Amino acid sequence: MIQYRTEGAKGFSLVELLAVVLVLSVLAATAVPMYINTRKVAAARACKGNIAAIATAESAMVLRYGSYTNINPGLLAGPESLGNEPKCPLDGQSYTVKVTSTGTAVTQYDTVAGTGGTTLAITIGCPNATVANPLHQTAQGFSATTNSNWNVGMPALVPDSLP
């Protein structure tokens, strides 16, 4: 025999509670991955902005001193410098500034002595955008071998021939 609620019985039935739990679990199953992916995409875009800022600071350094330098402390001091050392938003690792032809790190340019740094072509890159560690590429749907979006090359310096 089916029992019906009387006026004194209050509350939800088990079927109603299960339906609510089912709806909430479906919403959570779709919302959580979208939120995580959005954070990764935002971090990848912020990383591109950081690399562009480093490239701009390197350009200003070249105009002033005629040499590329490393980020810390090279690009953190001076009139056209970065305010703070930019870090990758994914895990806080420092960006790399390397000589393109050899892959070695660029040394600090000493503005007083006029030594150090390099006039060779350099590459500014993110440690989270390598083939071995493709965090940015996968967040934006690129293949692991596509890392040109997170590496910026700057040309070798050519001496000025004007008097």
DRENPA-3360 file (N, C-alpha, C; in nm, 2 decimals, always signed):
BEGIN
1 = MIQYRTEG = +0.08/-0.12/+0.00/+0.00/+0.00/+0.00/+0.09/+0.12/+0.00 ~ +0.05/+0.22/-0.08/+0.13/+0.35/-0.09/+0.09/+0.44/+0.02 ~ +0.19/+0.49/+0.09/+0.17/+0.59/+0.19/+0.18/+0.73/+0.14 ~ +0.09/+0.81/+0.17/+0.09/+0.95/+0.13/+0.12/+1.04/+0.25 ~ +0.18/+1.15/+0.22/+0.22/+1.24/+0.33/+0.09/+1.30/+0.40 ~ +0.10/+1.30/+0.52/-0.01/+1.37/+0.59/+0.03/+1.51/+0.62 ~ -0.05/+1.59/+0.67/-0.02/+1.73/+0.69/+0.09/+1.75/+0.79 ~ +0.11/+1.66/+0.88/+0.21/+1.67/+0.99/+0.35/+1.63/+0.94;
9 = AKGFSLVE = +0.36/+1.55/+0.84/+0.49/+1.50/+0.79/+0.56/+1.60/+0.71 ~ +0.69/+1.63/+0.74/+0.76/+1.73/+0.67/+0.90/+1.67/+0.63 ~ +0.96/+1.73/+0.53/+1.09/+1.69/+0.48/+1.09/+1.64/+0.34 ~ +1.20/+1.59/+0.29/+1.22/+1.55/+0.16/+1.23/+1.40/+0.15 ~ +1.18/+1.34/+0.04/+1.19/+1.20/+0.03/+1.33/+1.17/-0.02 ~ +1.37/+1.04/-0.01/+1.50/+0.99/-0.06/+1.52/+1.02/-0.21 ~ +1.42/+1.00/-0.28/+1.43/+1.02/-0.43/+1.46/+1.17/-0.46 ~ +1.39/+1.26/-0.39/+1.42/+1.40/-0.41/+1.56/+1.44/-0.37;
17 = LLAVVLVL = +1.61/+1.38/-0.26/+1.75/+1.41/-0.22/+1.85/+1.36/-0.32 ~ +1.82/+1.24/-0.37/+1.91/+1.18/-0.47/+1.91/+1.26/-0.60 ~ +1.80/+1.31/-0.64/+1.79/+1.39/-0.76/+1.87/+1.52/-0.75 ~ +1.86/+1.58/-0.63/+1.94/+1.70/-0.61/+2.09/+1.67/-0.61 ~ +2.13/+1.56/-0.54/+2.27/+1.53/-0.54/+2.32/+1.50/-0.68 ~ +2.24/+1.43/-0.76/+2.28/+1.40/-0.90/+2.30/+1.53/-0.98 ~ +2.21/+1.63/-0.97/+2.22/+1.75/-1.04/+2.34/+1.83/-1.00 ~ +2.37/+1.83/-0.87/+2.49/+1.90/-0.82/+2.62/+1.83/-0.86;
25 = SVLAATAV = +2.62/+1.70/-0.87/+2.74/+1.63/-0.91/+2.77/+1.66/-1.06 ~ +2.67/+1.66/-1.14/+2.68/+1.69/-1.28/+2.74/+1.83/-1.30 ~ +2.68/+1.93/-1.23/+2.74/+2.07/-1.24/+2.88/+2.07/-1.19 ~ +2.91/+2.01/-1.08/+3.05/+2.01/-1.04/+3.15/+1.94/-1.13 ~ +3.10/+1.83/-1.20/+3.19/+1.76/-1.29/+3.22/+1.84/-1.41 ~ +3.13/+1.94/-1.45/+3.16/+2.02/-1.57/+3.23/+2.15/-1.53 ~ +3.20/+2.20/-1.41/+3.25/+2.34/-1.37/+3.40/+2.33/-1.33 ~ +3.43/+2.23/-1.25/+3.57/+2.22/-1.20/+3.68/+2.21/-1.31;
33 = PMYINTRK = +3.66/+2.12/-1.41/+3.76/+2.12/-1.52/+3.77/+2.25/-1.59 ~ +3.66/+2.31/-1.61/+3.66/+2.44/-1.69/+3.73/+2.55/-1.61 ~ +3.71/+2.55/-1.48/+3.78/+2.65/-1.39/+3.93/+2.62/-1.39 ~ +3.97/+2.50/-1.38/+4.12/+2.47/-1.38/+4.18/+2.51/-1.52 ~ +4.11/+2.48/-1.63/+4.16/+2.51/-1.76/+4.17/+2.66/-1.78 ~ +4.07/+2.73/-1.73/+4.08/+2.88/-1.74/+4.20/+2.94/-1.66 ~ +4.23/+2.88/-1.55/+4.34/+2.93/-1.47/+4.47/+2.90/-1.55 ~ +4.49/+2.79/-1.61/+4.61/+2.75/-1.69/+4.62/+2.84/-1.81;
41 = VAAARACK = +4.51/+2.87/-1.88/+4.52/+2.96/-2.00/+4.55/+3.10/-1.95 ~ +4.50/+3.15/-1.84/+4.53/+3.28/-1.79/+4.68/+3.29/-1.76 ~ +4.73/+3.18/-1.70/+4.88/+3.18/-1.66/+4.96/+3.18/-1.79 ~ +4.92/+3.11/-1.89/+5.00/+3.11/-2.01/+5.00/+3.24/-2.08 ~ +4.89/+3.31/-2.08/+4.88/+3.45/-2.13/+4.96/+3.55/-2.05 ~ +4.96/+3.54/-1.92/+5.04/+3.62/-1.84/+5.19/+3.60/-1.86 ~ +5.22/+3.47/-1.89/+5.36/+3.44/-1.91/+5.41/+3.51/-2.04 ~ +5.33/+3.51/-2.14/+5.36/+3.58/-2.27/+5.38/+3.73/-2.24;
49 = GNIAAIAT = +5.30/+3.79/-2.16/+5.32/+3.93/-2.12/+5.45/+3.95/-2.05 ~ +5.48/+3.86/-1.96/+5.61/+3.88/-1.88/+5.73/+3.87/-1.98 ~ +5.72/+3.78/-2.07/+5.83/+3.76/-2.17/+5.84/+3.89/-2.25 ~ +5.73/+3.95/-2.29/+5.73/+4.07/-2.37/+5.79/+4.19/-2.29 ~ +5.76/+4.19/-2.16/+5.82/+4.29/-2.07/+5.97/+4.28/-2.06 ~ +6.02/+4.15/-2.05/+6.16/+4.13/-2.04/+6.23/+4.17/-2.17 ~ +6.16/+4.14/-2.28/+6.22/+4.18/-2.41/+6.23/+4.33/-2.43 ~ +6.13/+4.40/-2.38/+6.13/+4.55/-2.38/+6.24/+4.60/-2.29;
57 = AESAMVLR = +6.26/+4.54/-2.18/+6.37/+4.59/-2.09/+6.50/+4.56/-2.15 ~ +6.52/+4.44/-2.22/+6.64/+4.41/-2.29/+6.67/+4.51/-2.40 ~ +6.57/+4.55/-2.47/+6.58/+4.65/-2.58/+6.63/+4.79/-2.52 ~ +6.57/+4.83/-2.41/+6.61/+4.95/-2.34/+6.76/+4.94/-2.30 ~ +6.80/+4.82/-2.25/+6.93/+4.80/-2.20/+7.03/+4.82/-2.32 ~ +6.99/+4.76/-2.43/+7.08/+4.77/-2.55/+7.09/+4.91/-2.60 ~ +6.98/+4.99/-2.60/+6.99/+5.13/-2.64/+7.08/+5.21/-2.55 ~ +7.07/+5.18/-2.42/+7.15/+5.26/-2.32/+7.30/+5.22/-2.32;
65 = YGSYTNIN = +7.32/+5.08/-2.31/+7.46/+5.03/-2.29/+7.52/+4.95/-2.40 ~ +7.44/+4.91/-2.50/+7.50/+4.84/-2.61/+7.52/+4.70/-2.59 ~ +7.45/+4.64/-2.49/+7.48/+4.50/-2.46/+7.35/+4.44/-2.39 ~ +7.33/+4.31/-2.42/+7.22/+4.24/-2.35/+7.27/+4.20/-2.21 ~ +7.18/+4.18/-2.12/+7.23/+4.13/-1.98/+7.13/+4.03/-1.93 ~ +7.16/+3.97/-1.81/+7.07/+3.88/-1.75/+6.96/+3.95/-1.68 ~ +6.86/+3.87/-1.63/+6.74/+3.94/-1.57/+6.78/+3.99/-1.43 ~ +6.83/+3.90/-1.35/+6.86/+3.93/-1.21/+7.00/+3.93/-1.18;
73 = PGLLAGPE = +7.07/+4.04/-1.15/+7.02/+4.17/-1.12/+7.02/+4.27/-1.24 ~ +7.07/+4.22/-1.35/+7.09/+4.31/-1.47/+6.98/+4.40/-1.51 ~ +6.85/+4.34/-1.52/+6.74/+4.42/-1.56/+6.66/+4.48/-1.45 ~ +6.71/+4.46/-1.33/+6.63/+4.51/-1.21/+6.68/+4.64/-1.16 ~ +6.79/+4.69/-1.22/+6.85/+4.82/-1.17/+6.86/+4.91/-1.30 ~ +6.84/+5.03/-1.28/+6.85/+5.13/-1.39/+6.72/+5.20/-1.42 ~ +6.73/+5.30/-1.50/+6.61/+5.38/-1.52/+6.50/+5.31/-1.60 ~ +6.54/+5.22/-1.70/+6.44/+5.15/-1.78/+6.42/+5.01/-1.73;
81 = SLGNEPKC = +6.45/+4.98/-1.61/+6.45/+4.84/-1.56/+6.31/+4.79/-1.52 ~ +6.30/+4.66/-1.49/+6.18/+4.60/-1.44/+6.17/+4.63/-1.30 ~ +6.05/+4.65/-1.24/+6.03/+4.68/-1.10/+6.07/+4.56/-1.02 ~ +6.02/+4.44/-1.05/+6.05/+4.32/-0.98/+6.09/+4.21/-1.08 ~ +6.15/+4.11/-1.04/+6.19/+4.00/-1.13/+6.06/+3.92/-1.17 ~ +6.03/+3.92/-1.30/+5.91/+3.85/-1.34/+5.93/+3.70/-1.32 ~ +5.82/+3.63/-1.27/+5.83/+3.48/-1.26/+5.71/+3.42/-1.33 ~ +5.73/+3.30/-1.37/+5.62/+3.23/-1.44/+5.50/+3.21/-1.34;
89 = PLDGQSYT = +5.38/+3.25/-1.38/+5.27/+3.24/-1.29/+5.23/+3.10/-1.25 ~ +5.27/+3.00/-1.33/+5.24/+2.86/-1.30/+5.30/+2.81/-1.17 ~ +5.43/+2.83/-1.16/+5.51/+2.78/-1.05/+5.61/+2.87/-0.99 ~ +5.62/+2.99/-1.04/+5.72/+3.08/-0.98/+5.86/+3.07/-1.02 ~ +5.89/+2.99/-1.13/+6.02/+2.98/-1.18/+6.07/+3.10/-1.26 ~ +6.20/+3.13/-1.26/+6.25/+3.24/-1.32/+6.26/+3.22/-1.47 ~ +6.25/+3.32/-1.55/+6.26/+3.31/-1.70/+6.41/+3.30/-1.73 ~ +6.44/+3.25/-1.85/+6.58/+3.23/-1.89/+6.62/+3.33/-2.00;
97 = VKVTSTGT = +6.74/+3.38/-1.99/+6.79/+3.46/-2.10/+6.92/+3.39/-2.14 ~ +6.92/+3.33/-2.26/+7.04/+3.25/-2.31/+7.09/+3.30/-2.44 ~ +7.22/+3.28/-2.47/+7.27/+3.31/-2.60/+7.22/+3.20/-2.69 ~ +7.16/+3.25/-2.80/+7.09/+3.15/-2.89/+7.18/+3.05/-2.95 ~ +7.30/+3.09/-2.99/+7.39/+2.99/-3.06/+7.45/+2.89/-2.97 ~ +7.48/+2.92/-2.84/+7.54/+2.83/-2.75/+7.45/+2.77/-2.65 ~ +7.34/+2.84/-2.62/+7.25/+2.79/-2.51/+7.30/+2.82/-2.37 ~ +7.40/+2.90/-2.36/+7.46/+2.94/-2.23/+7.38/+3.06/-2.17;
105 = AVTQYDTV = +7.38/+3.07/-2.04/+7.31/+3.18/-1.98/+7.39/+3.31/-2.01 ~ +7.32/+3.42/-2.02/+7.38/+3.55/-2.04/+7.43/+3.60/-1.91 ~ +7.55/+3.66/-1.90/+7.61/+3.71/-1.78/+7.56/+3.85/-1.75 ~ +7.58/+3.90/-1.64/+7.54/+4.04/-1.60/+7.63/+4.14/-1.67 ~ +7.57/+4.24/-1.72/+7.65/+4.35/-1.78/+7.68/+4.45/-1.67 ~ +7.81/+4.48/-1.65/+7.85/+4.58/-1.55/+7.85/+4.71/-1.61 ~ +7.76/+4.80/-1.57/+7.74/+4.93/-1.63/+7.86/+5.02/-1.60 ~ +7.93/+5.00/-1.49/+8.04/+5.09/-1.45/+8.16/+5.05/-1.53;
113 = AGTGGTTL = +8.20/+4.92/-1.53/+8.32/+4.88/-1.61/+8.29/+4.86/-1.76 ~ +8.17/+4.84/-1.79/+8.14/+4.82/-1.93/+8.17/+4.68/-1.98 ~ +8.17/+4.58/-1.89/+8.20/+4.45/-1.93/+8.09/+4.35/-1.89 ~ +8.09/+4.23/-1.95/+7.99/+4.13/-1.93/+7.88/+4.15/-2.03 ~ +7.77/+4.07/-2.01/+7.66/+4.07/-2.10/+7.71/+4.01/-2.24 ~ +7.63/+4.03/-2.34/+7.66/+3.98/-2.47/+7.60/+4.07/-2.58 ~ +7.67/+4.06/-2.70/+7.61/+4.13/-2.81/+7.56/+4.03/-2.91 ~ +7.57/+3.90/-2.88/+7.52/+3.79/-2.96/+7.36/+3.78/-2.95;
121 = AITIGCPN = +7.30/+3.71/-3.04/+7.16/+3.69/-3.04/+7.12/+3.62/-2.91 ~ +7.01/+3.66/-2.85/+6.96/+3.59/-2.73/+6.82/+3.54/-2.75 ~ +6.79/+3.45/-2.66/+6.65/+3.39/-2.65/+6.60/+3.41/-2.51 ~ +6.48/+3.47/-2.49/+6.42/+3.48/-2.36/+6.31/+3.37/-2.36 ~ +6.31/+3.29/-2.26/+6.21/+3.18/-2.26/+6.16/+3.15/-2.12 ~ +6.05/+3.07/-2.12/+5.99/+3.03/-2.00/+6.03/+2.88/-1.97 ~ +6.06/+2.84/-1.85/+6.10/+2.71/-1.82/+5.98/+2.61/-1.83 ~ +5.86/+2.66/-1.83/+5.74/+2.58/-1.84/+5.69/+2.56/-1.98;
129 = ATVANPLH = +5.77/+2.60/-2.08/+5.73/+2.59/-2.22/+5.83/+2.52/-2.30 ~ +5.89/+2.41/-2.25/+5.98/+2.33/-2.32/+5.92/+2.21/-2.37 ~ +5.98/+2.13/-2.45/+5.93/+2.01/-2.50/+5.91/+1.91/-2.39 ~ +6.01/+1.91/-2.30/+6.00/+1.82/-2.18/+5.90/+1.86/-2.08 ~ +5.87/+1.99/-2.07/+5.77/+2.04/-1.97/+5.67/+2.14/-2.04 ~ +5.58/+2.08/-2.12/+5.49/+2.16/-2.20/+5.36/+2.21/-2.13 ~ +5.38/+2.27/-2.02/+5.26/+2.31/-1.94/+5.18/+2.42/-2.01 ~ +5.24/+2.52/-2.07/+5.17/+2.63/-2.14/+5.11/+2.58/-2.27;
137 = QTAQGFSA = +5.18/+2.50/-2.34/+5.13/+2.45/-2.47/+5.00/+2.37/-2.45 ~ +5.00/+2.28/-2.36/+4.89/+2.19/-2.34/+4.77/+2.27/-2.29 ~ +4.80/+2.38/-2.21/+4.69/+2.46/-2.16/+4.61/+2.53/-2.27 ~ +4.68/+2.57/-2.37/+4.62/+2.64/-2.48/+4.60/+2.56/-2.61 ~ +4.61/+2.43/-2.59/+4.58/+2.34/-2.70/+4.69/+2.32/-2.81 ~ +4.81/+2.36/-2.78/+4.92/+2.35/-2.88/+4.98/+2.21/-2.85 ~ +5.06/+2.17/-2.95/+5.14/+2.04/-2.93/+5.26/+2.08/-2.84 ~ +5.32/+1.97/-2.78/+5.43/+1.99/-2.69/+5.56/+2.05/-2.76;
145 = TTNSNWNV = +5.57/+2.04/-2.90/+5.68/+2.09/-2.97/+5.66/+2.23/-3.01 ~ +5.54/+2.29/-2.99/+5.52/+2.43/-3.02/+5.56/+2.52/-2.90 ~ +5.68/+2.57/-2.90/+5.72/+2.65/-2.79/+5.76/+2.79/-2.83 ~ +5.73/+2.82/-2.96/+5.77/+2.96/-3.01/+5.69/+3.07/-2.95 ~ +5.58/+3.04/-2.89/+5.50/+3.14/-2.83/+5.55/+3.19/-2.69 ~ +5.64/+3.10/-2.64/+5.69/+3.13/-2.50/+5.84/+3.15/-2.51 ~ +5.90/+3.17/-2.63/+6.04/+3.20/-2.65/+6.05/+3.32/-2.74 ~ +6.12/+3.42/-2.70/+6.13/+3.54/-2.79/+6.28/+3.55/-2.82;
153 = GMPALVPD = +6.31/+3.56/-2.95/+6.45/+3.58/-2.99/+6.48/+3.72/-3.02 ~ +6.60/+3.76/-2.98/+6.64/+3.90/-3.01/+6.77/+3.89/-3.09 ~ +6.78/+3.98/-3.19/+6.89/+3.96/-3.29/+7.03/+4.01/-3.23 ~ +7.13/+3.96/-3.29/+7.27/+4.00/-3.25/+7.28/+4.15/-3.28 ~ +7.36/+4.21/-3.20/+7.38/+4.36/-3.21/+7.48/+4.38/-3.32 ~ +7.46/+4.48/-3.41/+7.55/+4.52/-3.52/+7.60/+4.66/-3.48 ~ +7.73/+4.68/-3.49/+7.79/+4.81/-3.46/+7.73/+4.91/-3.55 ~ +7.71/+5.03/-3.50/+7.65/+5.14/-3.58/+7.76/+5.20/-3.67;
161 = SLP = +7.73/+5.21/-3.80/+7.83/+5.26/-3.89/+7.82/+5.41/-3.92 ~ +7.72/+5.47/-3.85/+7.71/+5.62/-3.88/+7.82/+5.69/-3.79 ~ +7.86/+5.81/-3.84/+7.96/+5.88/-3.77/+7.91/+5.95/-3.64;
% end
